[in-house]
């Protein structure tokens, strides 16, 4: 099992974490947000947190939904904008992300995913395919889509929220990229149709939430739906010159579960990797934020 952390991300830093919060720098600005995984004590004092934070997320009482997202609002110091940009560079990737303070504590990027962005870029650069086709499911604001596009892939980006697709398009344009295929649809519905059409992809990025809703009210529950979408992905993935990334945020799942899903639905895979995506902080602790399993078919 591997512990992977973001590299080449000079615009991001985890300053401190603990007592169910994290203190992070995104570009020039430092944010204070809830973090359910940070069960230990903080390294810095409360006074230092208050001094450093340019914006702090305040939970609204009784506003945590089934998807685990906290509802609330931000308090901002003078000069703290509602939106700003950060950069991420790795080899030929030169990405820009527009960040924003949302009512769900998110800001438009999951920095730990940089380890997967590098994997996507490196893997696609080595595939013996002129324009590999990549499918990004539950794609959010498109970090993985931008990594794939930077490596020359034909990218299909699927998310159920129209506003998030718009946000992804802004990130694509800010990064100097174009021609990503945007699909506003329930991921399961889209994959079922693609299988019926006989479509195949050289890369699939599968990043499902614990709970979610499709554009027409379709209900997604990870424990109930993961088996079907894994089967659909196994039908959609090419037999050669292909890769798959499974990323899970559910606190009830372990990296071993993710690896077992790969073994079950892709029994030919012998070179898979699995583990946790973590972010180190100055005190020496590591904050685990996601589990992953991934592989490459030569």
Backbone bond lengths (Angstrom), bond angles and torsions (degrees), N, CA, C in turn:
res aa  C-N    CA-C-N  psi(-1)  N-CA   C-N-CA  omega(-1)  CA-C   N-CA-C  phi
1 X - - - 1.462 - - 1.523 109.73 -
2 X 1.328 116.20 136.07 1.454 121.76 -176.84 1.529 111.45 -107.71
3 X 1.322 114.79 149.56 1.460 121.85 169.23 1.525 106.45 -113.33
4 X 1.336 116.70 113.56 1.456 121.62 -177.66 1.518 109.79 -109.63
5 X 1.327 116.75 141.80 1.466 120.28 177.66 1.518 109.42 -131.10
6 X 1.331 117.98 158.32 1.463 120.76 -176.88 1.522 111.36 -67.30
7 X 1.326 115.09 139.81 1.460 121.27 175.09 1.531 108.42 -124.65
8 X 1.311 116.76 164.72 1.463 122.36 177.17 1.533 112.48 61.15
9 X 1.333 117.19 23.26 1.464 119.91 -175.84 1.522 108.92 -113.78
10 X 1.326 116.34 73.58 1.463 120.72 -176.33 1.523 112.71 -68.45
11 X 1.334 116.90 -19.46 1.467 120.34 179.92 1.528 112.96 -86.86
12 X 1.338 117.26 5.38 1.474 119.42 179.10 1.531 110.13 -133.66
13 X 1.338 115.06 144.50 1.463 120.96 176.90 1.526 109.44 -155.99
14 X 1.324 116.60 132.81 1.462 121.62 169.97 1.525 107.22 -90.21
15 X 1.319 116.06 110.89 1.462 121.22 -174.80 1.528 111.19 -82.21
16 X 1.339 116.62 -44.73 1.466 120.66 -178.71 1.529 107.91 -160.47
17 X 1.338 116.02 160.01 1.462 121.71 174.91 1.515 109.07 -153.22
18 X 1.330 115.37 160.00 1.450 120.39 178.63 1.518 111.75 144.93
19 X 1.330 115.36 159.42 1.463 122.04 178.38 1.534 110.65 54.06
20 X 1.363 113.88 39.42 1.473 123.26 174.94 1.526 113.81 67.65
21 X 1.351 116.17 29.39 1.449 120.97 176.03 1.532 109.69 -140.10
22 X 1.345 116.00 163.76 1.463 121.12 171.83 1.515 109.41 -139.84
23 X 1.338 114.67 148.60 1.458 122.93 -178.87 1.527 106.86 -119.63
24 X 1.350 116.18 114.82 1.464 120.92 -170.44 1.521 111.10 -129.10
25 X 1.340 115.18 147.91 1.458 120.87 172.60 1.519 109.67 -105.18
26 X 1.328 115.88 123.77 1.455 122.88 173.82 1.526 107.18 -116.17
27 X 1.336 117.11 102.74 1.451 119.47 -174.51 1.520 110.62 65.60
28 X 1.322 116.80 -122.88 1.474 121.24 -177.62 1.526 112.62 -87.97
29 X 1.342 118.01 -8.63 1.462 120.23 -168.06 1.529 111.71 -114.99
30 X 1.329 114.65 144.41 1.462 121.62 -178.58 1.525 109.23 -112.05
31 X 1.332 115.01 128.49 1.457 121.77 -175.43 1.526 110.93 -117.16
32 X 1.310 114.42 146.78 1.471 122.75 176.44 1.524 107.56 -115.80
33 X 1.363 116.33 119.59 1.464 120.20 -174.93 1.527 111.16 -136.17
34 X 1.338 117.95 157.05 1.465 120.70 173.38 1.528 110.75 -64.89
35 X 1.326 116.72 148.37 1.466 122.51 175.78 1.525 109.78 -149.57
36 X 1.338 117.82 101.57 1.463 121.24 -175.14 1.523 114.54 -63.70
37 X 1.340 118.18 -20.58 1.466 120.08 -179.58 1.525 112.89 -80.28
38 X 1.316 118.05 -18.17 1.471 121.67 -173.92 1.527 110.16 -85.61
39 X 1.321 116.19 79.45 1.471 121.08 -173.39 1.536 112.45 -90.75
40 X 1.323 118.10 -5.47 1.454 122.68 -177.65 1.539 111.28 -87.38
41 X 1.336 115.93 -177.82 1.463 120.51 178.41 1.525 110.88 -82.10
42 X 1.317 116.09 151.40 1.457 121.13 174.88 1.531 109.95 -71.51
43 X 1.324 115.86 151.24 1.457 120.84 175.54 1.530 110.59 -84.76
44 X 1.343 116.06 -42.44 1.456 121.04 179.69 1.528 110.58 -87.40
45 X 1.329 116.02 159.45 1.466 120.81 -179.61 1.526 110.78 -78.08
46 X 1.321 115.83 163.90 1.464 120.88 176.58 1.527 110.77 -60.54
47 X 1.304 116.21 -36.92 1.465 120.03 178.87 1.531 111.00 -63.28
48 X 1.332 116.20 -39.07 1.467 119.71 178.75 1.526 110.86 -68.33
49 X 1.326 117.67 -39.31 1.464 120.86 177.04 1.533 110.01 -60.62
50 X 1.331 115.88 -46.93 1.466 119.72 -178.48 1.525 111.27 -63.46
51 X 1.303 116.56 -37.66 1.460 120.54 -179.39 1.528 111.39 -69.16
52 X 1.324 117.05 -39.97 1.462 121.46 -173.87 1.527 113.13 -78.79
53 X 1.326 118.10 -35.96 1.465 121.44 -170.78 1.528 111.91 -70.08
54 X 1.345 116.14 124.13 1.469 121.35 173.01 1.520 111.31 -82.65
55 X 1.335 116.65 -26.68 1.464 121.77 177.24 1.520 108.75 -147.94
56 X 1.327 116.35 140.56 1.466 122.25 -179.47 1.515 109.44 -128.31
57 X 1.337 115.36 136.59 1.459 120.44 179.26 1.522 109.49 -91.34
58 X 1.325 116.34 126.68 1.466 122.28 -179.81 1.523 108.30 -109.50
59 X 1.317 116.14 118.69 1.459 120.38 179.36 1.527 110.69 -65.13
60 X 1.337 115.39 141.78 1.462 120.56 170.25 1.527 107.57 -88.02
61 X 1.298 117.18 132.09 1.466 120.68 -177.30 1.519 110.95 -61.12
62 X 1.339 115.29 133.39 1.449 120.66 176.92 1.510 114.71 70.54
63 X 1.349 118.00 20.34 1.459 121.14 -175.53 1.524 113.17 -114.94
64 X 1.327 117.89 25.04 1.455 120.23 173.26 1.519 108.39 -89.56
65 X 1.331 117.33 124.21 1.461 121.68 -174.57 1.516 111.06 -93.33
66 X 1.346 115.53 -179.44 1.455 120.88 179.87 1.518 112.40 -63.67
67 X 1.320 118.39 -25.53 1.457 120.19 -178.96 1.529 112.27 -81.23
68 X 1.324 117.69 0.37 1.454 121.00 176.85 1.509 114.60 82.99
69 X 1.324 117.43 0.74 1.454 120.70 179.98 1.520 110.30 -82.60
70 X 1.324 115.16 130.95 1.457 119.67 177.01 1.520 110.01 -77.57
71 X 1.327 116.71 136.55 1.456 121.28 171.45 1.517 107.95 -97.86
72 X 1.315 115.82 148.75 1.454 118.84 -180.00 1.509 110.86 169.92
73 X 1.320 115.98 -154.54 1.460 120.83 -179.23 1.520 109.56 -146.87
74 X 1.324 115.05 162.46 1.454 121.88 -179.21 1.533 110.87 -100.95
75 X 1.308 115.46 141.53 1.460 120.88 166.70 1.523 106.66 -105.84
76 X 1.330 116.76 131.62 1.460 121.57 -172.97 1.521 111.10 -122.52
77 X 1.321 114.78 138.84 1.453 119.57 172.76 1.530 109.46 -76.98
78 X 1.297 115.95 161.76 1.461 120.89 179.41 1.533 110.10 -58.71
79 X 1.333 115.25 132.37 1.458 120.40 179.75 1.506 114.45 93.97
80 X 1.346 117.06 -9.07 1.461 120.51 178.28 1.524 109.12 -82.66
81 X 1.347 119.32 116.58 1.469 121.21 -177.89 1.527 112.09 -79.32
82 X 1.326 116.92 163.65 1.462 121.68 174.34 1.526 111.37 -77.83
83 X 1.341 116.44 -26.60 1.462 121.64 -179.36 1.525 109.83 -138.84
84 X 1.346 115.81 147.44 1.455 121.62 176.29 1.530 108.34 -162.99
85 X 1.326 117.71 173.32 1.460 122.23 -177.04 1.527 111.78 -115.90
86 X 1.343 115.17 147.95 1.461 121.46 169.46 1.522 108.15 -127.56
87 X 1.342 115.67 158.65 1.452 121.84 -178.31 1.523 110.69 -114.00
88 X 1.342 115.05 151.24 1.466 120.98 171.10 1.518 108.23 -138.84
89 X 1.320 116.58 125.71 1.461 120.75 -178.03 1.524 110.51 -128.65
90 X 1.336 115.27 134.17 1.463 122.52 176.58 1.521 107.48 -154.64
91 X 1.314 116.83 116.80 1.467 121.78 -177.38 1.533 109.66 50.76
92 X 1.345 117.62 -118.91 1.457 119.79 -178.98 1.511 114.92 -85.22
93 X 1.325 117.26 0.03 1.470 120.82 177.82 1.521 110.09 -84.80
94 X 1.317 116.14 126.56 1.464 121.31 173.80 1.526 106.08 -133.96
95 X 1.318 115.41 86.85 1.455 121.75 -171.07 1.519 111.55 -101.44
96 X 1.332 114.91 148.11 1.456 121.22 172.04 1.520 108.86 -128.40
97 X 1.319 115.42 137.27 1.463 121.71 -179.27 1.522 109.55 -122.66
98 X 1.306 115.50 130.35 1.459 120.41 172.93 1.523 108.12 -84.57
99 X 1.309 117.29 120.80 1.459 122.03 179.28 1.522 109.92 -101.39
100 X 1.334 115.95 156.40 1.450 120.98 178.73 1.516 110.94 -156.60
101 X 1.312 116.38 153.14 1.463 122.27 -179.42 1.520 109.23 -87.95
102 X 1.335 117.19 104.07 1.459 121.39 -177.07 1.517 110.74 -95.59
103 X 1.320 116.28 164.17 1.466 121.67 179.67 1.523 112.63 -76.51
104 X 1.346 117.03 1.32 1.469 121.45 179.38 1.522 112.05 -110.63
105 X 1.326 117.79 16.14 1.473 127.17 179.49 1.528 113.13 75.94
106 X 1.353 118.30 -15.26 1.462 120.45 179.60 1.526 110.34 -76.07
107 X 1.332 115.74 159.60 1.467 120.34 -179.41 1.525 112.67 -124.34
108 X 1.341 117.90 1.34 1.457 120.54 176.32 1.512 115.14 105.30
109 X 1.318 117.25 6.27 1.460 120.16 179.20 1.523 109.22 -154.63
110 X 1.346 115.96 145.89 1.458 122.43 173.34 1.529 106.61 -115.51
111 X 1.329 118.82 97.08 1.471 121.62 -170.60 1.520 114.38 -58.47
112 X 1.342 117.75 -30.83 1.463 119.48 -179.37 1.526 112.42 -61.83
113 X 1.353 116.36 -21.89 1.460 120.02 -178.90 1.525 113.03 -71.24
114 X 1.315 118.40 -8.14 1.464 120.65 178.29 1.525 111.29 -56.63
115 X 1.328 117.45 -31.59 1.472 120.26 177.27 1.522 110.88 -63.07
116 X 1.316 117.28 -36.24 1.465 120.49 176.46 1.530 112.00 -75.93
117 X 1.342 117.11 -34.63 1.474 119.07 176.65 1.525 110.56 -58.80
118 X 1.329 116.71 -43.47 1.464 120.17 178.67 1.526 110.95 -62.82
119 X 1.314 116.22 -42.47 1.473 121.36 178.65 1.522 110.59 -60.62
120 X 1.329 116.82 -44.26 1.470 121.37 179.31 1.522 110.23 -61.07
121 X 1.318 116.63 -48.13 1.465 120.94 -178.23 1.526 111.26 -62.39
122 X 1.327 116.81 -48.10 1.466 120.69 -178.12 1.529 111.37 -64.99
123 X 1.327 116.78 -42.92 1.460 120.61 -177.80 1.526 111.31 -64.82
124 X 1.328 117.07 -46.46 1.459 120.37 179.95 1.526 111.42 -64.64
125 X 1.311 117.04 -34.70 1.466 120.66 179.72 1.524 111.52 -65.78
126 X 1.331 116.81 -23.29 1.464 121.15 -177.35 1.530 113.76 -100.45
127 X 1.353 117.99 -11.72 1.464 119.79 179.81 1.529 110.47 -67.59
128 X 1.321 115.29 144.48 1.466 120.85 -179.53 1.528 110.32 -90.41
129 X 1.340 114.76 55.80 1.460 122.33 -179.74 1.526 107.06 -135.60
130 X 1.327 117.04 134.64 1.464 119.95 -174.82 1.522 112.14 -66.03
131 X 1.329 118.22 -47.59 1.467 122.11 177.30 1.526 108.53 -136.48
132 X 1.325 116.76 82.87 1.469 119.76 -176.89 1.520 112.33 -62.09
133 X 1.315 115.82 144.59 1.463 121.71 179.21 1.527 109.04 -95.32
134 X 1.330 115.75 129.77 1.464 121.63 -177.15 1.520 109.87 -125.49
135 X 1.324 115.72 134.69 1.466 123.03 177.78 1.525 108.83 -113.39
136 X 1.332 116.27 121.82 1.466 121.91 178.40 1.523 108.42 -111.47
137 X 1.340 116.10 111.41 1.462 122.65 -175.71 1.522 110.87 -102.19
138 X 1.350 116.82 141.65 1.472 122.25 -173.43 1.532 107.58 54.95
139 X 1.318 115.99 52.71 1.462 122.35 -160.12 1.522 114.87 -81.81
140 X 1.340 118.41 -10.74 1.467 123.08 176.76 1.535 109.84 52.96
141 X 1.339 118.45 -134.72 1.468 120.18 -173.49 1.527 113.33 -89.13
142 X 1.338 117.42 9.55 1.445 120.02 161.65 1.504 119.88 92.13
143 X 1.333 119.73 19.84 1.456 119.47 178.38 1.518 112.71 -56.11
144 X 1.347 116.67 -46.59 1.463 120.64 179.52 1.519 111.51 -67.49
145 X 1.334 117.16 -36.15 1.470 120.55 177.73 1.521 110.90 -63.42
146 X 1.334 116.86 -41.68 1.460 120.79 179.56 1.527 111.02 -67.24
147 X 1.327 117.01 -38.39 1.464 119.93 177.42 1.524 110.52 -62.24
148 X 1.338 116.67 -43.81 1.462 120.88 179.79 1.528 111.00 -65.89
149 X 1.328 116.47 -42.96 1.464 120.02 -179.94 1.518 111.11 -64.78
150 X 1.321 117.40 -37.43 1.463 121.28 178.69 1.518 111.86 -61.80
151 X 1.350 116.36 -27.36 1.468 121.33 179.13 1.520 112.34 -90.26
152 X 1.348 117.70 6.37 1.455 120.84 175.15 1.504 115.76 92.43
153 X 1.339 117.78 15.61 1.461 120.64 -177.79 1.524 112.17 -82.62
154 X 1.319 115.12 157.37 1.464 124.12 168.97 1.526 105.88 -90.06
155 X 1.336 117.58 108.14 1.464 122.15 -166.67 1.527 111.62 -107.33
156 X 1.345 115.26 131.92 1.463 123.21 170.49 1.520 108.02 -112.13
157 X 1.322 116.09 120.80 1.469 124.15 -172.86 1.528 108.20 -111.91
158 X 1.336 117.10 117.43 1.467 121.64 -175.06 1.527 109.88 -117.51
159 X 1.332 115.52 124.38 1.461 121.45 173.19 1.529 107.98 -148.90
160 X 1.322 116.68 151.33 1.465 120.28 -174.61 1.523 113.34 -87.79
161 X 1.329 118.24 -6.84 1.465 121.78 -174.63 1.529 109.64 -110.41
162 X 1.336 115.74 116.66 1.462 120.40 -176.31 1.520 112.27 -60.57
163 X 1.336 117.31 -40.14 1.467 120.47 -178.73 1.526 111.38 -63.36
164 X 1.337 116.38 -33.56 1.458 120.51 178.88 1.526 110.55 -71.05
165 X 1.327 116.99 -36.55 1.464 120.53 175.35 1.531 110.05 -61.83
166 X 1.334 116.65 -41.75 1.463 120.96 177.18 1.523 110.58 -60.44
167 X 1.318 116.37 -42.69 1.467 122.25 177.57 1.531 110.09 -61.39
168 X 1.328 116.62 -43.04 1.466 121.09 178.87 1.518 111.15 -61.12
169 X 1.327 116.18 -41.25 1.466 120.22 179.39 1.540 110.35 -62.53
170 X 1.328 117.18 -39.71 1.469 120.61 176.51 1.528 110.72 -59.28
171 X 1.335 116.52 -42.34 1.464 120.63 179.19 1.528 110.97 -64.98
172 X 1.331 116.73 -40.19 1.465 120.58 178.18 1.526 110.27 -60.55
173 X 1.325 116.42 -48.99 1.472 120.75 -177.64 1.524 110.88 -65.53
174 X 1.344 117.28 -40.04 1.463 120.70 179.28 1.528 111.32 -64.69
175 X 1.346 115.98 -27.24 1.467 121.41 -179.04 1.522 112.46 -88.79
176 X 1.340 117.17 2.21 1.455 120.83 178.67 1.513 113.84 72.82
177 X 1.340 117.32 26.49 1.462 122.62 -179.92 1.528 109.62 -111.87
178 X 1.342 116.12 168.93 1.463 119.15 177.73 1.526 110.58 -157.50
179 X 1.341 114.83 177.03 1.470 123.63 172.88 1.532 114.93 63.97
180 X 1.334 117.78 32.16 1.465 120.22 166.64 1.527 107.55 -80.93
181 X 1.315 116.80 139.29 1.468 122.22 178.58 1.529 108.55 -87.61
182 X 1.334 116.51 118.15 1.467 121.48 -176.60 1.532 109.95 -98.90
183 X 1.332 116.37 129.20 1.464 122.19 179.43 1.522 109.04 -127.10
184 X 1.344 116.84 115.73 1.464 121.05 174.69 1.523 106.71 -95.16
185 X 1.331 116.87 98.99 1.458 120.15 -175.30 1.518 110.74 -164.81
186 X 1.306 115.27 161.16 1.456 121.88 171.91 1.527 108.50 -66.14
187 X 1.338 116.87 130.71 1.467 121.30 -174.12 1.529 112.36 -61.85
188 X 1.324 117.51 -41.21 1.460 120.12 179.73 1.522 111.31 -62.59
189 X 1.323 117.15 -45.65 1.462 121.06 179.24 1.525 110.92 -59.87
190 X 1.323 116.14 -44.62 1.452 120.24 -178.69 1.529 110.61 -62.41
191 X 1.338 116.96 -45.80 1.466 120.18 -178.63 1.532 111.77 -65.23
192 X 1.319 117.17 -38.45 1.473 119.03 177.03 1.521 110.69 -58.99
193 X 1.328 116.73 -43.74 1.459 120.85 -179.75 1.522 111.55 -66.24
194 X 1.305 116.46 -41.44 1.464 120.23 -179.68 1.532 111.21 -63.40
195 X 1.322 117.11 -38.84 1.467 120.43 177.33 1.524 110.20 -63.71
196 X 1.324 117.34 -44.24 1.471 120.84 178.45 1.519 111.68 -61.55
197 X 1.328 116.21 -33.45 1.465 120.57 179.51 1.521 112.63 -78.49
198 X 1.332 117.04 -9.09 1.455 120.81 -178.93 1.512 114.22 77.13
199 X 1.339 116.69 22.35 1.463 120.93 -178.26 1.536 110.90 -72.30
200 X 1.335 114.93 151.93 1.457 121.75 177.26 1.526 109.40 -134.88
201 X 1.332 115.75 149.86 1.461 121.71 179.42 1.528 109.88 -130.68
202 X 1.335 115.29 147.25 1.463 120.72 175.51 1.522 112.09 -84.37
203 X 1.325 116.44 -18.22 1.454 119.91 178.21 1.514 110.79 -146.84
204 X 1.323 116.56 138.61 1.465 121.69 175.67 1.526 108.08 -131.44
205 X 1.320 115.63 127.83 1.466 122.05 173.94 1.525 106.64 -111.28
206 X 1.306 116.61 118.60 1.465 123.01 -175.04 1.525 108.14 -118.13
207 X 1.339 116.49 110.31 1.464 122.02 -172.24 1.529 110.29 -130.19
208 X 1.346 117.66 62.45 1.463 120.20 -172.37 1.526 113.43 -76.55
209 X 1.340 116.88 146.11 1.468 120.12 173.65 1.530 110.14 -78.71
210 X 1.319 115.67 170.32 1.459 119.31 174.75 1.524 110.68 -67.95
211 X 1.335 115.05 -34.13 1.463 120.64 -178.86 1.524 108.04 -150.65
212 X 1.328 115.76 142.53 1.454 118.73 178.87 1.514 111.83 -164.64
213 X 1.339 114.83 173.32 1.457 122.56 178.69 1.518 110.31 -127.81
214 X 1.340 116.24 140.07 1.443 121.52 174.15 1.510 110.80 -81.11
215 X 1.348 118.13 174.01 1.470 121.56 -177.01 1.521 113.25 -64.92
216 X 1.328 118.06 -22.68 1.458 121.72 178.36 1.523 112.16 -108.77
217 X 1.333 115.49 24.52 1.463 120.62 177.46 1.512 114.77 85.62
218 X 1.334 117.71 6.82 1.465 120.08 178.62 1.530 109.95 -59.57
219 X 1.308 116.56 137.12 1.468 120.69 -176.85 1.526 109.48 -96.59
220 X 1.322 116.14 130.25 1.464 122.50 173.47 1.519 108.87 -112.73
221 X 1.334 117.41 122.05 1.458 123.37 173.29 1.521 106.51 -126.44
222 X 1.307 117.23 118.66 1.457 122.19 -170.84 1.529 112.33 -51.85
223 X 1.319 116.94 -51.08 1.460 120.37 -175.91 1.526 112.33 -62.39
224 X 1.332 116.77 -30.35 1.460 120.33 -177.22 1.532 113.07 -88.12
225 X 1.325 116.93 -27.07 1.463 120.05 -170.76 1.522 115.33 -111.49
226 X 1.337 117.80 -9.45 1.456 119.35 -174.67 1.526 111.79 -63.60
227 X 1.332 117.79 -36.39 1.473 120.13 -178.00 1.528 110.73 -62.35
228 X 1.339 117.07 -46.22 1.463 119.11 -178.12 1.521 111.81 -64.47
229 X 1.325 117.27 -43.98 1.466 117.44 -176.24 1.525 111.17 -71.43
230 X 1.326 118.36 -29.74 1.459 120.19 174.34 1.527 110.53 -65.23
231 X 1.340 117.16 -41.39 1.463 120.58 177.29 1.527 111.05 -62.87
232 X 1.343 116.51 -42.99 1.460 120.20 178.87 1.534 110.71 -63.10
233 X 1.328 117.15 -41.20 1.456 120.07 178.77 1.522 111.74 -65.34
234 X 1.322 116.99 -35.31 1.467 119.20 177.42 1.525 110.82 -65.88
235 X 1.345 117.23 -32.25 1.466 120.99 176.31 1.528 111.88 -73.51
236 X 1.337 117.12 -30.16 1.465 121.49 -174.26 1.524 113.34 -86.98
237 X 1.330 118.21 -19.72 1.462 120.40 -173.71 1.528 111.12 -84.64
238 X 1.320 115.46 134.72 1.459 121.12 176.91 1.528 110.87 -60.96
239 X 1.335 115.52 153.07 1.463 120.57 -178.79 1.527 112.10 -75.58
240 X 1.330 116.85 -25.64 1.463 121.41 -179.09 1.530 109.22 -135.49
241 X 1.345 115.50 160.82 1.469 120.73 -179.22 1.530 110.52 49.79
242 X 1.317 115.30 58.50 1.465 120.07 -175.03 1.526 110.45 -148.74
243 X 1.333 115.00 160.08 1.465 120.41 174.84 1.516 109.40 -146.67
244 X 1.319 116.36 161.47 1.460 122.19 174.87 1.519 108.79 -143.43
245 X 1.329 115.34 140.60 1.460 122.63 173.18 1.520 108.22 -122.24
246 X 1.319 117.12 125.52 1.461 123.14 172.05 1.516 107.26 -109.89
247 X 1.330 116.15 123.01 1.459 121.41 -178.55 1.525 108.73 -125.32
248 X 1.327 117.54 130.70 1.460 121.18 -175.84 1.523 109.95 -131.58
249 X 1.340 115.43 135.70 1.460 121.66 179.27 1.529 112.90 -106.04
250 X 1.335 117.44 -7.32 1.464 120.27 -176.66 1.528 110.79 -62.53
251 X 1.336 116.50 126.95 1.459 120.29 -179.61 1.520 112.33 -68.38
252 X 1.343 117.50 -16.34 1.452 121.03 178.82 1.516 113.87 -84.22
253 X 1.334 117.93 -4.81 1.455 121.91 -178.07 1.528 110.04 -108.32
254 X 1.326 116.09 147.33 1.458 121.40 176.34 1.518 109.68 -112.21
255 X 1.332 115.64 167.05 1.462 120.43 177.97 1.519 111.39 -63.10
256 X 1.317 117.07 -30.16 1.470 120.35 177.84 1.525 110.20 -64.77
257 X 1.326 117.60 -37.92 1.464 121.04 176.90 1.524 110.01 -62.72
258 X 1.327 117.27 -44.93 1.463 120.46 178.38 1.525 110.53 -60.02
259 X 1.321 116.65 -42.65 1.466 120.28 179.33 1.523 111.46 -65.43
260 X 1.335 116.78 -38.91 1.464 119.91 178.46 1.525 111.72 -65.19
261 X 1.334 117.35 -35.10 1.463 120.32 176.29 1.533 110.84 -62.75
262 X 1.324 116.37 -41.24 1.470 120.21 176.76 1.526 110.07 -62.84
263 X 1.320 117.38 -46.12 1.467 120.70 -179.54 1.527 111.55 -61.82
264 X 1.326 116.42 -35.80 1.461 121.05 -177.61 1.525 111.48 -71.01
265 X 1.336 117.09 -49.33 1.465 120.67 -172.39 1.532 113.67 -94.01
266 X 1.338 117.24 -11.15 1.461 121.48 176.99 1.535 108.07 -133.85
267 X 1.344 117.49 65.40 1.468 120.80 -172.31 1.528 114.53 -64.61
268 X 1.334 118.06 -15.66 1.463 120.62 179.11 1.527 112.71 -78.10
269 X 1.330 117.59 -14.54 1.465 121.30 -174.08 1.528 110.50 -71.92
270 X 1.333 115.43 129.33 1.464 121.12 179.90 1.527 112.66 -121.21
271 X 1.314 117.23 -10.02 1.468 120.25 -174.02 1.522 112.09 -118.43
272 X 1.323 117.83 30.09 1.453 120.77 -176.52 1.521 113.14 -72.14
273 X 1.327 114.41 156.40 1.459 122.45 174.77 1.521 108.26 -122.15
274 X 1.322 116.91 148.69 1.458 119.75 173.70 1.516 109.65 -151.90
275 X 1.326 114.77 160.29 1.456 118.50 -179.75 1.514 111.65 162.32
276 X 1.330 115.81 -149.58 1.454 121.68 -178.25 1.527 110.06 -123.62
277 X 1.327 115.17 146.34 1.456 121.51 170.78 1.522 107.13 -95.24
278 X 1.315 116.17 119.95 1.470 121.51 -174.34 1.526 109.34 -127.91
279 X 1.322 115.28 158.50 1.464 120.73 175.68 1.526 108.31 -123.53
280 X 1.337 117.53 120.80 1.471 120.13 177.83 1.519 110.65 -76.83
281 X 1.319 115.72 151.99 1.462 120.59 175.57 1.521 109.59 -122.92
282 X 1.313 115.66 171.89 1.461 121.00 -172.81 1.530 112.83 -61.23
283 X 1.324 117.62 -30.80 1.464 120.48 -176.38 1.526 112.74 -74.37
284 X 1.348 116.85 -10.41 1.456 120.50 -178.85 1.514 113.75 104.31
285 X 1.330 117.74 -14.85 1.466 120.36 176.69 1.527 109.94 -74.09
286 X 1.332 115.30 161.18 1.461 121.83 176.08 1.518 109.10 -124.21
287 X 1.324 116.96 131.55 1.461 122.32 -178.92 1.530 109.09 -97.11
288 X 1.354 118.53 113.47 1.469 120.59 177.94 1.525 110.00 -80.18
289 X 1.339 116.08 130.24 1.462 119.35 -174.51 1.521 113.64 -125.37
290 X 1.320 118.13 -14.82 1.454 119.58 -176.93 1.520 108.88 -162.71
291 X 1.332 116.05 155.39 1.459 120.41 170.08 1.521 108.38 -112.89
292 X 1.328 116.17 153.99 1.460 119.52 -177.23 1.520 110.68 -144.96
293 X 1.323 115.02 157.69 1.464 123.40 166.26 1.519 105.64 -143.74
294 X 1.322 117.12 139.61 1.464 119.80 -176.84 1.523 110.25 -155.03
295 X 1.329 115.96 159.72 1.467 120.40 -179.91 1.515 109.62 -158.37
296 X 1.328 114.82 165.07 1.471 122.98 175.90 1.519 107.92 -126.25
297 X 1.321 116.49 132.92 1.463 121.84 170.54 1.527 108.47 -99.59
298 X 1.307 117.13 119.96 1.476 120.79 179.78 1.530 110.18 -76.87
